[in-house]
Amino acid sequence: MTIDDDSPRIGPGRPGGPAAPGPLTKLLGVVVGAVVVVASLLFSVVFFAIVVAIGAIAGAYLWWRTRELRRQVRAHMEAQMQAQRDAAARGQQSRPGGWRPEGARGQEHEDVVIEGDYIRETPDDRTASPRDDGNPPR
């Protein structure tokens, strides 16, 4: 079977195929497309407003539920500041202390030094060093 240019093909404006879209069909397609775009924009704006409202309600709920904790922290900070002012007025140095929630337990440490990235050489390390030339380390 060969394909001839005279053979009927299926397509717009050909016999047996869909008719070519007229100006009214094209206009209807543009209007429907515009309506779909506007509807999707409206939906996204409403969705965003609902998400913002839910976020605001959740934030207000958390703010309301933590108000007693904020009062405790504020009172503790004011008491600590007053103690430091009183100690400074007496000429003493106040001892820094961290705030702990009620019921928290922990051991107080005095004179604890936390060192960072520092390597300390001991006398044993210097004698075992392969570059030991008798000079002190630089």
Secondary structure, 3 states (H helix, E strand, C coil): CCCCCCCCCCCCCCCCCCCCCCHHHHHHHHHHHHHHHHHHHHHHHHHHHHHHHHHHHHHHHHHHHCHHHHHHHHHHHHHHHHHHHHHHHHCCCCCCCCCCCCCCCCCCCCCCCCCCCCCCCCHHHHHCCCCCCCCCCC
